[in-house]
Amino acid sequence: MLLFIVPLLQQNKEILTFYGWWQFAVCLFAFVSLLSIWWHIGQKQNDFGQVWLALSVLCWSFSGLAEVYFAKIQPARPFLLEGWRSLLSLFNSLFILLALPWFRFLPKTIEPIIKSKHWKIIVGLPFLFSFLPTVNKMISGRTITIISELDVYYAFLTLIFLGIVLWESFAKRRLKLLAWLSMACITITLIAQCYKLMEAPVNQNLFSAIFKTCLIMIFFALALSWVKELSENILPPVQYFKLNLKRQKNKGKQHFFVVIKGISGKEEQKIKLTPNAYKLLYKFAENKKLSEDSWLEIKPKNFSKSQRVYDIQDYNEVKRLLLALLDGIFGKGNWTKEHHMLPLKNLLFEMSEKRERKIRLAVPADNISL
């Protein structure tokens, strides 16, 4: 019997060593790659979400080193290996949760929570309550059954938030296949955590290798979708922006459109407008064609009694026009205020320097067709 057990233990040790070196090398390479993407792109935009995701992958790399160390040098103290696995898993989950506020597209239901100034406390307190018992478990070698797998419970919290945010990020960028793949990846990871919690007789290392590889690939897909969005949504200098206003009659009903050219990564965009939005844009365009130096004046707020006729009755008219253009260019709900609305507003419209409630179209007259 002993002759059978010794080779089996030796084989198990070799498997753990191989798995450890594999995890260390692959995750370290993924960490450096994700950080490189951030260095070239995210750093310029002051976006640190990619850094937190890279650090979460680095935790897996350190976990691989722990596997090698305890398989070769300290095989007689398995509770220490379990402790380091749990600690690094906790840090991995924490870094992923800290990355979520930097995601550009968040579901409206949980956005106030994730963007809240209390988010660090929301994710930090459960981390602390899980961290201290895990350290105690490593030192004493004993633990209470209820808190023996606190890193798993914390991972459940992380996976729920991460799954929702990944779906929204890919869906808003019109990458539905990647959205479904991210859900498949989250499902595999949840199953692996459930097996760990139940201490089921399955190969945990195999499950770990599968879900870690899948998550790393999803993180790279997310980074590339971000790069894709940046390359497609770059607004051109105003001199290359072209507007063509059209009316079309169909079955006796008038339809109003504006054709926009010049947006990087996109062909000409034909956007249907409401009669009021078209009327206002036509007024802007006509005014620009008549004279480069003429302005439209917006009626002051709470200024009801006046014999004077203003060009624009309410600034909300301009805002509604801008929203219609944003929905037409980027898709309804697929844009954000900071990265799409404000740049487009600054590109299309020019406000008077003296703040006289005067506004005009910034697009050159030669680039406008009526």
C-alpha positions in Angstrom: 0.0 0.0 0.0 2.8 2.4 0.9 4.5 1.7 -2.4 1.3 2.9 -4.1 0.8 6.0 -2.0 4.3 7.5 -2.3 4.3 7.7 -6.1 0.8 9.2 -6.0 2.0 11.9 -3.6 5.0 12.6 -5.7 2.8 12.9 -8.8 0.4 15.3 -7.0 3.4 17.4 -6.0 4.6 17.5 -9.6 1.1 18.6 -10.7 1.0 21.4 -8.1 4.5 22.5 -9.1 3.6 22.6 -12.8 0.3 24.4 -12.1 2.1 26.9 -9.9 4.8 27.8 -12.5 2.1 28.0 -15.2 -0.1 30.3 -13.1 2.9 32.5 -12.2 4.2 32.9 -15.8 0.9 33.4 -17.5 -0.6 35.8 -15.0 2.6 37.8 -14.8 2.6 38.2 -18.6 -1.0 39.2 -18.5 -0.3 41.7 -15.7 2.5 43.4 -17.8 0.4 43.4 -20.9 -2.6 45.0 -19.3 -0.4 47.6 -17.6 1.2 48.3 -21.0 -2.2 49.0 -22.6 -2.9 51.4 -19.7 0.6 53.0 -20.1 0.0 53.8 -23.7 -3.7 54.9 -23.5 -5.3 55.0 -20.0 -2.5 57.1 -18.5 -3.2 59.9 -20.9 -6.9 59.9 -20.0 -6.2 59.7 -16.2 -8.1 56.4 -16.2 -6.9 53.9 -13.5 -9.4 51.1 -14.0 -6.9 49.1 -16.1 -4.3 49.3 -13.3 -6.7 47.8 -10.8 -7.5 44.9 -13.1 -3.8 44.4 -13.8 -3.1 44.2 -10.1 -5.9 41.7 -9.6 -4.2 39.4 -12.2 -0.9 40.0 -10.4 -2.4 38.4 -7.3 -2.9 35.2 -9.2 0.7 35.3 -10.3 1.8 35.5 -6.6 -0.6 32.7 -5.8 1.2 30.6 -8.4 4.5 31.2 -6.6 2.9 30.2 -3.4 1.9 26.9 -5.0 5.5 26.2 -6.1 7.0 27.2 -2.7 4.7 25.0 -0.6 4.8 22.1 -3.0 8.6 22.0 -3.0 9.9 23.7 0.2 7.1 23.5 2.8 4.9 20.5 1.8 4.2 19.7 5.5 2.3 22.9 6.2 -0.7 22.8 3.8 -2.8 25.2 6.0 -0.3 27.9 5.1 -0.8 27.3 1.4 -4.6 27.5 1.9 -4.1 30.7 3.8 -2.0 32.4 1.1 -4.5 31.2 -1.5 -7.3 32.8 0.5 -5.4 36.1 1.1 -4.4 36.5 -2.5 -8.0 35.6 -3.6 -9.3 38.4 -1.3 -6.9 40.9 -2.8 -7.8 39.8 -6.3 -11.5 40.4 -5.6 -10.8 43.8 -3.9 -8.8 45.1 -6.8 -11.6 44.1 -9.3 -14.2 45.9 -7.2 -12.0 49.0 -7.0 -11.7 48.9 -10.8 -15.5 49.1 -11.3 -16.0 52.9 -10.7 -13.7 53.5 -13.6 -15.9 51.6 -16.1 -17.4 54.0 -18.6 -20.8 52.2 -18.9 -22.5 51.2 -15.7 -26.1 50.0 -15.3 -28.4 52.8 -14.0 -29.6 50.6 -11.1 -26.2 50.2 -9.5 -24.3 53.2 -10.9 -25.2 55.4 -7.8 -23.7 52.7 -5.5 -20.5 52.1 -7.5 -19.9 55.8 -8.2 -20.7 56.7 -4.6 -17.9 58.2 -2.5 -18.7 55.4 0.0 -17.8 52.6 -2.5 -14.4 52.1 -1.0 -16.0 51.6 2.4 -18.7 49.3 0.9 -16.1 46.9 -0.5 -13.4 47.6 2.1 -15.3 46.5 5.2 -16.2 43.0 3.9 -12.6 42.7 2.8 -11.4 43.6 6.3 -13.8 41.2 8.0 -12.6 38.4 5.7 -8.9 39.3 5.9 -8.5 39.2 9.7 -10.0 35.7 10.2 -7.9 34.4 7.3 -4.7 35.7 8.9 -5.8 34.1 12.2 -6.3 30.8 10.4 -2.8 31.0 8.9 -1.2 31.7 12.3 -3.1 29.3 14.5 -3.8 26.6 11.9 -7.4 26.4 13.1 -10.6 28.1 12.0 -14.3 28.1 12.6 -16.2 26.2 9.9 -18.6 29.2 9.1 -15.7 31.5 8.3 -13.3 28.9 6.7 -14.0 30.1 3.2 -14.6 33.8 3.6 -12.7 34.5 0.4 -15.3 32.5 -1.5 -18.2 34.7 -0.1 -16.2 37.8 -1.0 -15.7 36.4 -4.5 -19.4 35.9 -4.9 -20.0 39.6 -4.2 -17.3 40.5 -6.7 -18.6 38.2 -9.4 -22.2 39.5 -9.2 -21.0 43.1 -9.6 -18.4 42.2 -12.2 -20.9 40.2 -14.3 -23.5 43.1 -14.4 -20.8 45.7 -15.3 -19.2 43.5 -18.0 -22.5 42.9 -19.6 -23.3 46.6 -19.7 -19.9 47.5 -21.0 -20.0 45.1 -23.9 -23.7 45.6 -24.7 -23.4 49.4 -24.8 -20.5 49.1 -27.2 -22.7 46.8 -29.4 -20.5 43.8 -28.7 -23.3 41.3 -27.8 -21.3 38.2 -28.5 -18.6 39.3 -26.0 -21.3 40.2 -23.5 -22.6 36.6 -23.7 -19.1 35.2 -23.5 -18.4 37.3 -20.4 -21.6 35.8 -18.8 -20.3 32.3 -19.6 -17.0 33.1 -18.0 -18.7 34.5 -14.8 -20.9 31.3 -14.7 -17.8 29.0 -14.9 -16.1 31.0 -12.1 -19.2 30.9 -9.9 -19.4 27.1 -10.4 -15.8 26.8 -9.4 -16.4 28.8 -6.2 -19.5 26.7 -5.4 -17.4 23.5 -5.7 -14.7 25.0 -3.4 -17.4 26.0 -0.9 -18.9 22.5 -0.8 -15.4 20.9 -0.9 -16.7 18.7 -3.7 -14.4 15.9 -4.9 -13.4 17.6 -8.2 -10.0 18.8 -9.5 -10.0 22.4 -8.1 -6.7 23.2 -9.9 -8.3 22.4 -13.2 -11.3 24.6 -12.5 -9.0 27.3 -11.3 -6.9 27.2 -14.5 -10.0 27.4 -16.7 -11.8 30.3 -15.0 -8.6 32.3 -14.5 -7.7 31.9 -18.2 -11.2 32.9 -19.2 -11.3 36.0 -17.0 -7.9 37.2 -18.3 -9.1 36.8 -21.8 -12.3 38.8 -21.0 -10.1 41.5 -19.4 -8.2 41.8 -22.6 -11.4 41.8 -24.7 -12.6 44.6 -22.5 -9.4 46.6 -23.0 -9.6 46.1 -26.8 -13.3 47.2 -26.8 -12.2 50.3 -25.0 -9.5 50.9 -27.6 -12.1 50.3 -30.3 -14.5 52.8 -28.8 -11.8 55.5 -28.6 -10.7 54.9 -32.2 -14.3 55.1 -33.5 -15.6 58.0 -31.4 -12.8 60.5 -32.1 -14.5 63.7 -33.3 -12.7 65.4 -36.1 -11.5 69.0 -36.1 -14.5 71.2 -36.9 -13.2 72.0 -40.4 -13.7 68.4 -41.4 -17.2 68.1 -39.9 -19.9 68.2 -42.6 -23.7 68.6 -42.3 -26.3 68.1 -45.0 -29.9 68.9 -44.1 -32.6 67.0 -46.0 -36.4 66.8 -46.2 -38.1 63.8 -47.8 -41.8 63.2 -48.5 -43.1 59.7 -48.0 -46.9 58.9 -48.4 -47.8 62.5 -48.0 -45.8 62.9 -44.8 -42.7 65.0 -44.4 -39.6 63.5 -42.9 -36.6 65.4 -41.7 -33.0 64.2 -41.7 -29.4 65.4 -41.2 -26.5 63.6 -42.8 -23.2 63.9 -40.9 -19.8 63.1 -42.3 -16.3 63.2 -40.8 -16.5 61.1 -37.6 -13.5 58.8 -37.4 -14.4 55.1 -37.8 -17.9 55.8 -39.1 -19.4 56.3 -42.5 -21.8 59.1 -43.1 -24.6 59.1 -40.5 -28.2 59.7 -41.6 -30.1 60.9 -38.5 -33.9 61.4 -38.4 -35.0 64.5 -36.5 -38.2 65.7 -35.1 -39.7 68.8 -36.9 -38.7 71.1 -34.1 -35.1 69.8 -33.9 -34.8 70.0 -37.7 -36.2 73.5 -37.6 -33.7 74.7 -35.0 -30.7 73.0 -36.8 -31.9 74.6 -40.1 -32.0 78.0 -38.4 -28.4 77.5 -37.1 -27.2 76.4 -40.6 -29.0 79.1 -42.5 -27.7 81.8 -40.1 -24.2 80.4 -40.6 -24.6 80.4 -44.4 -25.8 84.0 -44.4 -22.9 85.3 -42.3 -19.9 83.7 -40.5 -20.2 86.4 -37.7 -23.9 86.3 -37.0 -25.4 84.8 -33.8 -28.7 83.4 -32.5 -29.9 84.7 -29.2 -31.4 82.6 -26.5 -34.3 84.1 -24.5 -33.4 84.8 -20.9 -34.9 82.6 -18.2 -38.1 83.9 -16.5 -38.3 86.7 -19.1 -41.9 86.4 -20.2 -43.0 90.0 -20.8 -41.2 91.3 -23.8 -42.1 92.6 -27.3 -38.8 91.3 -28.6 -38.8 88.0 -30.5 -35.8 85.8 -29.7 -34.2 83.3 -32.1 -34.3 80.5 -29.5 -37.0 80.4 -26.8 -35.3 78.0 -24.4 -31.8 76.6 -24.1 -33.5 73.1 -23.7 -34.2 73.3 -27.4 -30.5 73.2 -28.1 -30.1 70.4 -25.6 -32.8 68.3 -27.2 -31.2 68.8 -30.6 -27.9 67.7 -29.2 -29.4 64.6 -27.6 -31.0 63.6 -30.9 -27.7 63.9 -32.7 -25.9 61.9 -30.0 -28.5 59.1 -30.3 -28.1 59.1 -34.0 -24.3 59.0 -34.1 -23.6 56.7 -31.2 -26.9 54.8 -30.6 -29.5 55.6 -27.9 -27.9 55.1 -24.5 -24.5 54.2 -25.9 -22.9 57.5 -25.0 -21.8 59.3 -21.9 -21.8 63.0 -20.9 -18.1 63.4 -20.4 -16.8 61.4 -23.4 -19.5 62.1 -26.0 -22.0 64.9 -25.2 -19.6 67.6 -24.1 -17.1 67.0 -26.9 -19.8 67.1 -29.5 -21.4 70.2 -28.0 -18.0 72.0 -28.0 -17.4 70.9 -31.6 -20.8 71.9 -33.0 -21.7 75.1 -31.1 -19.8 78.2 -30.2 -21.0 80.5 -27.3 -20.3 84.2 -27.2 -17.2 85.1 -25.1 -19.2 87.9 -23.3 -21.8 85.4 -22.1 -24.6 87.3 -23.9 -26.8 84.2 -24.3 -25.6 84.1 -27.9 -24.8 80.9 -29.8 -23.9 79.9 -33.3 -22.9 76.8 -35.3 -19.1 76.3 -35.3 -19.1 74.3 -38.5 -17.7 76.3 -41.5 -20.4 77.5 -43.9 -18.8 75.7 -46.8 -19.3 72.4 -45.0 -23.1 72.9 -44.6 -25.6 71.9 -47.3 -29.2 72.9 -47.2 
